[in-house]
């Protein structure tokens, strides 16, 4: 049904497997209001992996990071590049209201354009360029897979923060860093 992986203390991903149980969610991945944008950015032959990301009470702020590397995706090679075209996007769909108490994801807009910013995410709030992804239940945030971001702490006493993540990517891209291949149990 799903694969589970940890993103650190009190943060987990449940990678959903296609099947009848999750059919409505996979249908949303094909018909959501963001799919026209995704298709215009990376083409219509995209692949979508879906997971539930949740952060339990007590989860700390994550370090700034990007989920994907800077690549030139072609049939011949993958080379590091700061100016490469997008190859993947994430859509975060809030399953509960995201706020200062349960936390949210903080983003550095434009950071996906420059590979050299990796490791400098902590400068974003100092420079005043961090954007808080505070949205209500049912709200969505779309971002380039290379964008620097971090999950903020869940300071609540008993509310688990849950979001659906739709990970759209070109067929040539194989995710090796974030999800693994084997269920933990």
Backbone as ProteinMPNN parsed JSONL, in Angstrom:
{"seq_chain_A": "XXXXXXXXXXXXXXXXXXXXXXXXXXXXXXXXXXXXXXXXXXXXXXXXXXXXXXXXXXXXXXXXXXXXXXXXXXXXXXXXXXXXXXXXXXXXXXXXXXXXXXXXXXXXXXXXXXXXXXXXXXXXXXXXXXXXXXXXXXXXXXXXXXXXXXXXXXXXXXXXXXXXXXXXXXXXXXXXXXXXXXXXX", "coords_chain_A": {"N_chain_A": [[0.807, -1.196, 0.0], [1.869, 1.298, 0.878], [5.097, 2.894, 1.155], [7.375, 3.672, 3.703], [9.45, 6.27, 4.828], [11.993, 8.01, 6.643], [12.477, 11.438, 7.34], [14.029, 12.53, 9.208], [14.107, 13.235, 12.769], [10.915, 12.813, 13.969], [9.707, 13.348, 11.492], [8.218, 12.111, 8.573], [7.761, 10.238, 5.512], [5.244, 8.798, 3.546], [5.178, 6.868, 0.914], [2.916, 6.472, -1.581], [1.423, 3.666, -3.158], [0.196, 2.826, -6.376], [-3.18, 1.879, -6.875], [-6.422, 0.553, -6.051], [-7.131, 1.537, -3.521], [-5.995, 4.116, -3.262], [-6.938, 5.398, -5.497], [-8.578, 7.799, -5.998], [-6.785, 9.808, -5.213], [-4.649, 9.472, -6.969], [-6.011, 10.078, -9.295], [-6.47, 12.794, -8.849], [-3.848, 13.65, -9.143], [-3.611, 13.62, -11.87], [-5.54, 15.395, -12.74], [-5.57, 17.718, -11.263], [-5.682, 21.285, -10.512], [-3.193, 22.346, -11.042], [-1.925, 20.859, -12.995], [-1.867, 21.669, -15.676], [0.022, 23.718, -15.678], [2.285, 22.205, -14.861], [2.557, 20.447, -17.053], [3.126, 22.311, -19.066], [5.601, 23.157, -18.26], [7.353, 20.902, -18.007], [6.598, 19.112, -19.924], [4.158, 16.81, -21.334], [4.439, 14.13, -20.771], [5.007, 13.472, -18.176], [5.842, 11.86, -15.038], [4.283, 10.941, -12.015], [4.847, 10.725, -8.619], [3.438, 10.015, -5.483], [3.147, 11.066, -2.152], [2.479, 11.027, 1.381], [3.429, 13.415, 3.582], [4.406, 13.8, 6.833], [4.658, 15.559, 9.918], [5.351, 15.159, 13.194], [4.241, 16.383, 16.455], [6.761, 18.237, 18.084], [8.702, 17.997, 16.147], [11.591, 19.475, 14.871], [12.864, 22.55, 13.309], [13.805, 22.01, 9.957], [16.993, 21.732, 8.287], [17.998, 23.999, 5.704], [17.486, 22.977, 2.381], [17.595, 21.447, -0.897], [15.468, 19.354, -2.798], [16.207, 18.107, -5.141], [18.989, 17.737, -7.462], [20.901, 20.044, -9.54], [20.551, 19.602, -12.88], [21.266, 18.733, -16.322], [19.022, 17.298, -18.215], [19.139, 14.817, -20.471], [19.105, 12.525, -23.232], [21.623, 11.513, -23.321], [23.384, 12.269, -21.174], [23.76, 13.34, -17.73], [24.545, 16.324, -16.448], [26.064, 18.552, -14.069], [24.579, 21.727, -13.615], [23.824, 25.176, -13.454], [22.034, 26.563, -14.933], [20.107, 24.943, -15.993], [17.119, 23.579, -17.492], [13.87, 23.143, -15.954], [13.147, 19.97, -14.47], [11.612, 18.696, -12.7], [8.882, 19.047, -10.414], [7.339, 19.855, -7.293], [4.224, 19.527, -5.702], [2.714, 20.659, -2.925], [0.022, 19.788, -1.062], [-2.014, 20.928, 1.321], [-3.3, 19.142, 4.035], [-4.279, 19.843, 6.427], [-4.82, 22.99, 8.134], [-2.016, 25.014, 7.744], [0.179, 26.611, 9.874], [1.802, 28.895, 12.224], [1.89, 27.356, 14.547], [1.533, 24.493, 14.02], [3.321, 24.344, 12.027], [4.924, 24.717, 8.769], [6.122, 24.94, 5.391], [9.05, 26.641, 4.533], [10.267, 28.751, 1.983], [12.823, 29.681, -0.434], [12.461, 31.786, -2.809], [13.472, 31.68, -6.211], [15.912, 30.492, -5.728], [16.313, 28.112, -6.985], [17.513, 28.567, -9.374], [20.233, 28.739, -9.202], [22.871, 26.757, -8.585], [24.985, 27.222, -6.884], [24.004, 28.293, -4.534], [23.469, 26.329, -2.724], [23.801, 25.244, 0.572], [23.747, 27.774, 1.591], [21.295, 28.456, 2.588], [20.497, 29.44, 5.1], [20.892, 32.119, 4.888], [18.684, 33.193, 3.664], [16.41, 34.052, 5.392], [17.741, 36.159, 6.725], [18.358, 37.88, 4.651], [15.855, 38.611, 4.003], [14.354, 37.231, 2.148], [12.969, 34.876, 2.451], [10.049, 32.928, 2.145], [7.061, 32.172, 3.71], [5.235, 29.238, 3.587], [2.409, 29.302, 4.347], [-0.669, 28.006, 4.335], [-4.175, 27.274, 4.02], [-6.131, 24.326, 4.824], [-6.462, 22.249, 2.032], [-5.278, 24.07, 0.374], [-2.6, 24.729, -1.949], [0.904, 24.52, -2.777], [3.224, 25.061, -5.292], [6.392, 24.102, -6.415], [9.687, 24.315, -7.864], [11.777, 21.493, -8.035], [14.406, 21.883, -7.344], [14.479, 24.034, -5.668], [15.498, 25.816, -2.775], [14.46, 25.034, 0.489], [12.747, 24.526, 3.654], [11.292, 22.531, 6.197], [9.319, 23.76, 8.805], [9.299, 23.891, 12.427], [7.081, 21.759, 14.294], [5.217, 22.923, 16.66], [3.039, 22.289, 18.1], [0.932, 20.688, 20.588], [-0.44, 18.326, 20.108], [-1.077, 17.913, 17.434], [-0.644, 16.461, 14.375], [1.166, 17.414, 11.54], [0.145, 17.219, 8.251], [0.664, 16.687, 4.829], [-0.114, 16.244, 1.38], [2.135, 15.205, -1.051], [2.784, 15.741, -4.351], [4.914, 14.589, -6.649], [6.186, 15.5, -9.543], [7.879, 14.542, -12.454], [10.202, 14.452, -15.24], [10.369, 11.644, -17.506], [13.01, 10.72, -17.798], [14.326, 11.271, -15.453], [15.476, 9.805, -12.487], [14.652, 9.297, -9.241], [16.841, 9.183, -6.582], [17.59, 9.94, -4.079], [15.628, 10.663, -2.126], [13.54, 8.777, -1.456], [14.104, 6.003, -1.464], [14.083, 2.427, -2.145], [13.047, 0.284, -0.852], [10.596, -0.927, 1.343], [10.296, 0.014, 4.756], [8.981, -1.51, 6.559]], "CA_chain_A": [[0.0, 0.0, 0.0], [2.755, 2.447, 0.908], [6.443, 2.735, 1.701], [7.619, 4.719, 4.685], [10.841, 6.634, 5.047], [12.132, 9.084, 7.614], [13.183, 12.656, 6.952], [14.63, 13.038, 10.433], [13.303, 13.029, 13.967], [9.499, 13.209, 13.954], [9.253, 13.656, 10.126], [8.131, 10.869, 7.817], [7.073, 10.182, 4.214], [4.595, 7.546, 3.164], [5.081, 6.844, -0.538], [1.719, 5.713, -1.927], [1.483, 2.782, -4.32], [-1.038, 2.877, -7.153], [-4.129, 0.803, -6.629], [-7.794, 0.983, -5.796], [-7.218, 2.269, -2.258], [-5.618, 5.511, -3.436], [-7.341, 5.811, -6.85], [-8.97, 9.212, -6.102], [-5.608, 10.665, -5.077], [-3.918, 9.396, -8.237], [-6.808, 10.833, -10.266], [-6.164, 14.2, -8.594], [-2.524, 13.937, -9.715], [-3.775, 13.792, -13.323], [-6.539, 16.406, -13.082], [-5.505, 18.863, -10.356], [-5.601, 22.573, -11.206], [-1.788, 22.671, -11.317], [-1.335, 19.97, -14.004], [-1.601, 22.403, -16.921], [1.325, 24.36, -15.483], [3.316, 21.162, -14.851], [2.733, 19.988, -18.439], [3.78, 23.358, -19.862], [6.981, 23.322, -17.799], [8.215, 19.723, -18.207], [6.038, 18.243, -20.953], [2.955, 16.055, -20.958], [4.731, 12.719, -20.477], [5.547, 13.418, -16.822], [5.514, 10.786, -14.1], [3.967, 11.524, -10.713], [4.889, 9.91, -7.404], [2.638, 10.693, -4.462], [3.421, 10.649, -0.779], [1.986, 11.82, 2.5], [4.532, 13.843, 4.434], [3.857, 14.27, 8.099], [5.571, 15.985, 10.978], [4.72, 14.998, 14.503], [4.592, 17.409, 17.44], [8.151, 18.126, 18.529], [9.628, 18.062, 15.01], [12.339, 20.734, 14.832], [13.099, 23.132, 11.985], [14.77, 21.313, 9.112], [18.014, 22.544, 7.635], [17.672, 24.377, 4.334], [17.93, 21.959, 1.426], [16.782, 21.241, -2.101], [15.199, 17.924, -2.938], [16.863, 17.575, -6.326], [20.198, 18.413, -7.932], [20.849, 20.79, -10.797], [20.91, 18.673, -13.956], [20.802, 18.846, -17.698], [18.467, 15.976, -18.485], [19.11, 14.498, -21.89], [19.205, 11.084, -23.449], [23.02, 11.095, -23.31], [24.127, 12.46, -19.933], [23.3, 14.279, -16.713], [25.686, 17.141, -16.057], [25.716, 19.653, -13.174], [24.359, 22.983, -14.308], [23.001, 26.148, -12.755], [21.074, 27.162, -15.846], [19.338, 23.9, -16.661], [15.664, 23.669, -17.512], [13.262, 22.331, -14.9], [12.876, 18.569, -14.779], [10.714, 18.156, -11.679], [8.171, 19.976, -9.534], [6.547, 19.308, -6.191], [3.014, 20.209, -5.275], [2.323, 20.36, -1.553], [-1.405, 20.02, -0.838], [-2.21, 20.893, 2.774], [-4.431, 18.35, 4.513], [-4.768, 20.621, 7.564], [-4.331, 24.36, 8.067], [-0.607, 25.156, 8.105], [0.351, 27.889, 10.562], [2.994, 28.988, 13.078], [1.871, 26.343, 15.597], [1.806, 23.145, 13.484], [4.426, 24.476, 11.091], [4.704, 24.923, 7.343], [7.4, 24.895, 4.68], [9.582, 27.952, 4.187], [10.897, 28.671, 0.665], [13.661, 30.772, -0.921], [12.127, 31.939, -4.227], [14.565, 31.949, -7.134], [17.135, 29.753, -5.397], [16.443, 26.959, -7.889], [18.239, 28.967, -10.581], [21.675, 28.812, -8.98], [23.372, 25.637, -7.783], [25.943, 27.729, -5.913], [23.363, 28.698, -3.282], [23.388, 25.184, -1.805], [24.572, 25.489, 1.78], [23.565, 29.149, 2.041], [19.88, 28.669, 2.879], [20.283, 30.232, 6.314], [20.943, 33.536, 4.526], [17.387, 33.637, 3.14], [15.673, 34.908, 6.328], [18.54, 37.352, 7.013], [18.215, 38.752, 3.484], [14.439, 38.956, 3.843], [13.791, 36.616, 0.943], [12.279, 33.623, 2.761], [8.59, 33.017, 2.053], [6.4, 31.148, 4.506], [4.164, 28.535, 2.879], [1.254, 29.16, 5.236], [-1.889, 27.848, 3.542], [-5.24, 26.543, 4.684], [-6.412, 22.967, 4.348], [-6.894, 22.267, 0.638], [-4.418, 24.971, -0.382], [-1.441, 24.051, -2.538], [2.105, 25.268, -3.143], [3.972, 24.383, -6.353], [7.754, 24.623, -6.469], [10.721, 23.597, -8.601], [12.412, 20.487, -7.184], [15.733, 22.369, -6.956], [14.314, 25.2, -4.808], [15.868, 25.665, -1.367], [13.314, 25.128, 1.391], [12.881, 23.773, 4.901], [10.1, 22.355, 7.012], [9.43, 24.448, 10.088], [8.981, 23.076, 13.602], [5.707, 21.53, 14.74], [5.229, 23.315, 18.073], [1.755, 21.942, 18.711], [0.969, 19.657, 21.616], [-1.028, 17.054, 19.714], [-1.541, 17.913, 16.049], [0.316, 16.009, 13.373], [1.057, 18.172, 10.288], [0.09, 16.284, 7.123], [0.471, 17.232, 3.489], [0.088, 15.354, 0.234], [3.152, 15.695, -1.976], [2.771, 15.213, -5.712], [6.249, 14.802, -7.212], [6.119, 15.351, -10.996], [9.211, 14.614, -13.055], [10.342, 13.922, -16.595], [10.652, 10.203, -17.444], [14.45, 10.442, -17.737], [14.854, 11.492, -14.106], [15.256, 8.736, -11.515], [14.881, 9.783, -7.879], [17.722, 8.275, -5.847], [17.973, 10.509, -2.798], [14.598, 10.953, -1.139], [12.523, 7.799, -1.084], [14.569, 4.627, -1.339], [13.412, 1.419, -2.961], [12.588, -0.817, -0.022], [9.751, -0.558, 2.468], [10.945, -0.185, 6.048], [8.247, -2.598, 7.213]], "C_chain_A": [[0.852, 1.261, 0.0], [4.119, 2.036, 1.429], [6.69, 3.912, 2.623], [9.112, 4.993, 4.754], [10.879, 7.822, 5.988], [12.904, 10.243, 7.01], [13.848, 13.283, 8.166], [13.677, 12.818, 11.593], [11.907, 13.629, 13.795], [8.978, 13.639, 12.581], [9.308, 12.384, 9.296], [7.426, 11.088, 6.486], [6.434, 8.815, 4.08], [4.397, 7.606, 1.661], [3.927, 5.929, -0.919], [1.954, 4.859, -3.165], [0.143, 2.841, -5.04], [-1.893, 1.659, -6.866], [-5.473, 1.401, -6.263], [-7.905, 1.849, -4.542], [-6.971, 3.761, -2.451], [-6.031, 6.065, -4.801], [-7.771, 7.278, -6.924], [-7.781, 10.17, -6.0], [-4.793, 10.64, -6.367], [-4.685, 10.102, -9.353], [-6.553, 12.328, -10.084], [-4.802, 14.573, -9.176], [-2.606, 14.191, -11.218], [-4.682, 14.964, -13.687], [-6.515, 17.635, -12.182], [-5.301, 20.165, -11.112], [-4.183, 22.994, -11.581], [-1.216, 21.885, -12.5], [-1.068, 20.67, -15.337], [-0.247, 23.111, -16.831], [2.447, 23.327, -15.554], [3.61, 20.709, -16.28], [3.429, 21.033, -19.295], [5.255, 23.498, -19.486], [7.878, 22.133, -18.12], [7.667, 18.746, -19.242], [4.899, 17.386, -20.411], [3.221, 14.602, -20.602], [5.325, 12.541, -19.078], [5.083, 12.171, -16.078], [5.242, 11.46, -12.763], [4.034, 10.462, -9.622], [4.176, 10.708, -6.316], [3.011, 10.157, -3.089], [2.661, 11.539, 0.196], [3.211, 12.139, 3.344], [3.909, 14.322, 5.739], [4.957, 14.558, 9.102], [4.812, 15.921, 12.292], [5.057, 16.18, 15.411], [6.009, 17.169, 17.962], [9.158, 18.112, 17.395], [10.28, 19.445, 14.993], [12.346, 21.312, 13.419], [14.076, 22.235, 11.233], [15.875, 22.28, 8.708], [17.516, 22.899, 6.24], [18.237, 23.323, 3.393], [17.104, 22.068, 0.145], [16.576, 19.737, -2.214], [15.958, 17.315, -4.1], [18.079, 18.374, -6.731], [19.924, 19.263, -9.171], [21.379, 19.879, -11.894], [20.58, 19.251, -15.31], [20.316, 17.45, -18.028], [18.399, 15.791, -19.992], [19.219, 12.994, -22.03], [20.647, 10.593, -23.327], [23.704, 11.215, -21.959], [23.401, 13.411, -18.994], [24.524, 15.032, -16.213], [25.241, 18.214, -15.075], [25.562, 20.943, -13.972], [23.498, 23.898, -13.46], [21.881, 26.656, -13.638], [20.186, 26.134, -16.529], [17.839, 24.162, -16.575], [15.09, 22.83, -16.381], [13.013, 20.906, -15.379], [11.894, 17.96, -13.787], [10.111, 19.286, -10.855], [7.498, 19.197, -8.424], [5.311, 20.171, -6.013], [2.738, 19.73, -3.859], [0.854, 20.735, -1.413], [-1.666, 19.836, 0.653], [-3.455, 20.084, 3.125], [-5.022, 18.935, 5.795], [-4.295, 22.052, 7.348], [-2.878, 24.393, 8.54], [-0.411, 26.551, 8.692], [1.601, 27.843, 11.435], [3.043, 27.877, 14.121], [2.225, 24.954, 15.065], [2.96, 23.159, 12.497], [3.969, 24.532, 9.645], [6.053, 24.725, 6.67], [7.795, 26.319, 4.32], [10.418, 27.799, 2.919], [11.792, 29.882, 0.407], [13.397, 30.9, -2.415], [13.352, 32.308, -5.063], [15.821, 31.139, -6.877], [17.343, 28.535, -6.292], [17.27, 27.287, -9.128], [19.752, 28.923, -10.424], [22.145, 27.712, -8.033], [24.313, 26.109, -6.68], [25.329, 28.189, -4.602], [23.227, 27.55, -2.287], [24.31, 25.44, -0.619], [24.415, 26.89, 2.34], [22.116, 29.469, 2.386], [19.626, 29.534, 4.094], [20.371, 31.733, 6.043], [19.577, 34.062, 4.099], [16.606, 34.489, 4.138], [16.408, 36.214, 6.64], [18.388, 38.369, 5.884], [16.771, 39.177, 3.241], [13.801, 38.325, 2.627], [13.147, 35.255, 1.203], [10.771, 33.869, 2.724], [7.992, 31.852, 2.82], [5.232, 30.554, 3.734], [2.993, 28.25, 3.804], [0.006, 29.148, 4.366], [-2.913, 27.084, 4.373], [-5.384, 25.149, 4.115], [-6.994, 23.041, 2.946], [-6.091, 23.212, -0.232], [-3.18, 24.238, -0.865], [-0.32, 25.041, -2.817], [2.842, 24.434, -4.179], [5.377, 24.973, -6.376], [8.666, 23.699, -7.266], [11.475, 22.701, -7.626], [13.779, 20.925, -6.664], [15.675, 23.524, -5.954], [14.742, 24.899, -3.372], [14.64, 25.906, -0.49], [13.626, 24.377, 2.679], [11.529, 23.67, 5.584], [10.325, 23.026, 8.352], [8.927, 23.543, 11.212], [7.477, 22.921, 13.796], [5.711, 21.756, 16.25], [3.939, 22.945, 18.791], [1.935, 20.85, 19.761], [0.428, 18.324, 21.124], [-1.503, 16.977, 18.279], [-0.41, 17.506, 15.116], [0.093, 16.825, 12.1], [1.146, 17.192, 9.131], [-0.128, 17.044, 5.827], [0.586, 16.091, 2.483], [1.163, 15.986, -0.629], [2.997, 14.969, -3.3], [4.122, 15.582, -6.315], [6.194, 14.462, -8.698], [7.525, 15.458, -11.561], [9.188, 14.052, -14.468], [10.708, 12.444, -16.497], [12.132, 9.869, -17.294], [15.026, 10.562, -16.324], [14.484, 10.323, -13.194], [15.618, 9.279, -10.137], [15.699, 8.759, -7.101], [17.959, 8.718, -4.403], [16.868, 10.446, -1.74], [13.724, 9.799, -0.676], [13.017, 6.382, -0.886], [13.72, 3.678, -2.165], [12.774, 0.315, -2.133], [11.74, -0.293, 1.122], [10.482, -0.847, 3.772], [10.26, -1.272, 6.858], [7.035, -2.968, 6.406]], "O_chain_A": [[0.601, 2.186, -0.773], [4.281, 0.986, 2.051], [6.254, 5.029, 2.342], [9.93, 4.074, 4.741], [9.898, 8.556, 6.11], [13.863, 10.048, 6.263], [14.195, 14.464, 8.137], [12.581, 12.284, 11.423], [11.76, 14.817, 13.508], [7.907, 14.24, 12.504], [10.307, 11.665, 9.307], [6.605, 11.994, 6.342], [7.021, 7.801, 4.458], [3.525, 8.333, 1.185], [3.956, 4.736, -0.614], [2.614, 5.293, -4.109], [-0.911, 2.898, -4.408], [-1.389, 0.558, -6.644], [-5.624, 2.62, -6.181], [-8.692, 2.795, -4.511], [-7.671, 4.584, -1.861], [-5.52, 7.104, -5.218], [-7.354, 7.963, -7.857], [-7.777, 11.225, -6.634], [-4.299, 11.678, -6.808], [-4.074, 10.665, -10.261], [-6.433, 13.055, -11.071], [-4.621, 15.693, -9.652], [-1.766, 14.898, -11.776], [-4.615, 15.476, -14.805], [-7.366, 18.513, -12.327], [-4.801, 20.154, -12.237], [-4.009, 23.921, -12.372], [-0.125, 22.207, -12.97], [-0.137, 20.299, -16.051], [0.532, 23.104, -17.784], [3.45, 23.548, -16.232], [4.771, 20.598, -16.674], [4.237, 20.688, -20.158], [6.067, 23.915, -20.312], [9.043, 22.32, -18.468], [8.221, 17.66, -19.417], [4.709, 17.258, -19.201], [2.304, 13.904, -20.17], [6.054, 11.582, -18.824], [4.092, 11.529, -16.429], [5.899, 12.441, -12.416], [3.361, 9.433, -9.695], [4.302, 11.931, -6.246], [3.168, 8.952, -2.895], [2.259, 12.655, -0.134], [3.938, 11.24, 3.766], [2.997, 15.148, 5.739], [6.007, 13.917, 9.136], [3.769, 16.551, 12.463], [6.032, 16.893, 15.175], [6.397, 16.034, 18.243], [10.36, 18.206, 17.646], [9.594, 20.463, 15.089], [11.904, 20.673, 12.464], [15.057, 21.758, 11.804], [15.707, 23.498, 8.78], [16.703, 22.176, 5.664], [19.35, 22.837, 3.595], [16.05, 22.703, 0.12], [17.414, 18.949, -1.775], [16.318, 16.138, -4.06], [18.198, 19.551, -6.391], [18.847, 19.197, -9.764], [22.526, 19.436, -11.84], [19.734, 20.136, -15.441], [21.115, 16.517, -18.111], [17.693, 16.516, -20.693], [19.406, 12.281, -21.044], [20.879, 9.387, -23.238], [24.523, 10.364, -21.612], [22.54, 14.185, -19.412], [25.43, 14.441, -15.624], [24.142, 18.747, -15.221], [26.331, 21.208, -14.896], [22.549, 23.448, -12.819], [20.868, 27.136, -13.129], [19.573, 26.436, -17.552], [17.366, 24.877, -15.691], [15.745, 21.907, -15.898], [12.708, 20.674, -16.549], [11.398, 16.852, -13.994], [10.732, 20.325, -10.629], [7.134, 18.033, -8.59], [5.359, 21.393, -6.157], [2.552, 18.536, -3.623], [0.488, 21.89, -1.628], [-1.553, 18.73, 1.181], [-4.532, 20.317, 2.576], [-6.126, 18.571, 6.201], [-3.462, 22.306, 6.477], [-2.551, 23.865, 9.604], [-0.791, 27.549, 8.08], [2.363, 26.877, 11.394], [4.131, 27.488, 14.545], [3.122, 24.302, 15.599], [3.514, 22.11, 12.166], [2.782, 24.411, 9.343], [7.028, 24.374, 7.334], [6.968, 27.104, 3.857], [11.184, 26.844, 2.785], [11.563, 30.964, 0.947], [14.028, 30.209, -3.214], [14.162, 33.145, -4.664], [16.712, 31.101, -7.725], [18.445, 27.988, -6.344], [17.683, 26.383, -9.854], [20.479, 29.055, -11.409], [21.852, 27.736, -6.837], [24.423, 25.454, -5.644], [26.058, 28.452, -3.645], [22.902, 27.781, -1.123], [25.469, 25.813, -0.798], [24.891, 27.176, 3.438], [21.748, 30.641, 2.468], [18.65, 30.283, 4.129], [19.965, 32.535, 6.884], [19.338, 35.268, 4.168], [16.165, 35.576, 3.766], [15.775, 37.258, 6.801], [18.3, 39.571, 6.131], [16.499, 40.006, 2.372], [12.801, 38.836, 2.122], [12.812, 34.548, 0.253], [10.284, 34.889, 3.21], [8.361, 30.696, 2.612], [4.345, 31.278, 3.281], [2.628, 27.094, 4.019], [-0.336, 30.15, 3.738], [-2.567, 26.352, 5.3], [-4.832, 24.83, 3.061], [-7.92, 23.812, 2.698], [-6.205, 23.166, -1.457], [-2.76, 23.248, -0.265], [-0.553, 26.226, -3.059], [3.063, 23.24, -3.976], [5.543, 26.192, -6.358], [8.456, 22.488, -7.337], [11.777, 23.117, -6.508], [14.259, 20.4, -5.659], [16.712, 23.949, -5.444], [14.393, 23.856, -2.82], [13.885, 26.855, -0.7], [14.638, 23.684, 2.781], [10.726, 24.602, 5.551], [11.384, 22.882, 8.962], [8.223, 22.562, 10.972], [6.701, 23.831, 13.502], [6.148, 20.9, 17.019], [3.771, 23.261, 19.969], [2.965, 20.178, 19.807], [0.797, 17.282, 21.665], [-2.257, 16.069, 17.93], [0.646, 18.139, 15.083], [-1.038, 16.926, 11.624], [2.103, 16.423, 9.033], [-0.985, 17.923, 5.736], [1.29, 15.108, 2.711], [1.106, 17.183, -0.91], [3.069, 13.742, -3.364], [4.432, 16.763, -6.472], [6.161, 13.29, -9.075], [8.28, 16.358, -11.194], [8.296, 13.291, -14.846], [11.301, 12.027, -15.501], [12.472, 8.835, -16.719], [16.091, 10.015, -16.036], [13.327, 9.907, -13.138], [16.759, 9.675, -9.899], [15.296, 7.603, -6.974], [18.475, 7.945, -3.595], [17.156, 10.197, -0.57], [13.204, 9.857, 0.438], [12.366, 5.617, -0.174], [12.753, 4.089, -2.805], [12.031, -0.507, -2.67], [12.115, 0.668, 1.794], [11.204, -1.839, 3.878], [10.87, -1.883, 7.735], [6.286, -3.865, 6.793]]}, "name": "protein", "num_of_chains": 1, "seq": "XXXXXXXXXXXXXXXXXXXXXXXXXXXXXXXXXXXXXXXXXXXXXXXXXXXXXXXXXXXXXXXXXXXXXXXXXXXXXXXXXXXXXXXXXXXXXXXXXXXXXXXXXXXXXXXXXXXXXXXXXXXXXXXXXXXXXXXXXXXXXXXXXXXXXXXXXXXXXXXXXXXXXXXXXXXXXXXXXXXXXXXXX"}
